[in-house]
Amino acid sequence: MRAALIFLSSLPLFCNQEPALNVNSRYTVESIELSARAESKLSGSVKTEIRKLIGEKFNQEMVDRVVQRIRRELRGYRVVQTIAKGSKPENIRVILDVMRSKRDGEVILPRLVYNSKENFSFGADAAWQSDGHRFSFGILSDNDQRIERYSGIRGGYRREAADGKFRGGFVVESWRSQWNSATLTALSNHPEVPGIYRTRLNVQPEMSLEVLRGVTVGAGVSVQRFQTQFPAARNENSHAVITSLRLGHGWEQSNSGRHLVEAGYALRAATRALGSDFAYARHAFDARYRYHIGNDTVMAAFVGGYLSGRAPLFDRFLLGNSVTLRGYNKYDVAPVGGSRMVHGSLDYRHSWARVVYDTGVIYDRSGEQKVRHSLAAGFTTGHRGDSLSLLIAFPLKEGRMEPIFILGMNF
């Protein structure tokens, strides 16, 4: 008897048990639950794959595959899977809870570009986030997005609520400016344009609200103080009310690729009622259409601007950088910027190859209206906005064409 007990105790206890991974494989998937907000951000192919699992026997491997696809498409989010009883016997519900990844800290590289005419522009932000509160601090040296090179630090706070539909916070920026000789020379011929400044401080509280699906409105105030250099060193203020409207819609049809349409309008109105030394209204428009299928991506983009009143140099429009008229140098196009601007571009990417066509015009009310064109071609590591690209850009004009080399990301 004792020998028999010893023999039985030596048998594997799991010989008649199913592996824990397959314990639910005999149940039918009644539904797969996903929040409407998360589902709206997914491609049609992922939604189709989710629907195929409903009504079938539970397969953990197939569910894991769907979860991985959701994580790839929704970067910065995590997916938690839960199994619950269904409304009928032998049925289960699969709940996929999509949540923002809770990172205590992260470093973001928002800007990195090299232009053979403008040298390097780079920036990085460190952010800490907890329970919807986000604090950030960063450094930036940029000679691409404005007429001058501005370098310095920035920091801010942002609060999210209502599942990310409401955002509110503030930004504080402190910049020191450096000026190109072409701008200094051109200012003597443009007395209507305010002079250069050495330092600039901006405090900007703002908020935004998604009022409808894909429709976001924003409002805020920009309080800026800067130190001019000519004709004499003194401090001036440019305080403005800012408003914005953003529209976005994406869709995907079976076997026809993915479409994305975005558009926006922003108004920056400086007024003496806020104690500003300047009074002007800066209207900016933009629109973008993106189509992606397989290894091909086509993007058409438009930006435009209209400025009424007398605005400081940092609020004047420019063309001829890493995202507009890429074959031109901004100091050759408009060294002090312009009060009217229209620009359009076509961007085509196939696998690792990229070709971009740009056209645009910038001028003041009484200035020359000359439409320019440029072409750029090169290589890219991907089709997302943060992909690394190397382009060689040429102006399409008569005479000698000097190429411009552009290397970086986020352009």
Buried (B, 14 or more C-beta within 10 A) or exposed (E): EEEEEEEEEEEEEEEEEEEEEEEBEEBBBBBBEBEEEBBEBBBBBBBEBBEEBEEEEBBBEBBEEBBEBBBEBBEEBBBEBEBEEBEEEEBBBBBBEBEBEEEEEEEEEEBBBBBBBBEBBBBBBBBEBEEBEBBBBBEBBBBBBBBBBBBBEBBBBBEBEEEEBBBBBBBBBBBBBEBBEBBBEBBEEBEEBBBBBBBBBBBBBBBBBBEEEBEBBBBBBBBBBBBBBEEEEEEBBBBBBBBBBBBBEBEBEEEEBBBBBBBBBBBBBBBEEBEBBBBBBBBBBBBBBBBBEEEEBBBBBBBBBBBEBBBBBBBBBBBBBBBBBBBBBBBEBBBBBBBBBBBBBEBBBBEBEBBBBBBBBBBBEEEEEEEBBBBBBBBBEBBEEEBEBBBBBBBEEEEEEEEBBBBBBBB
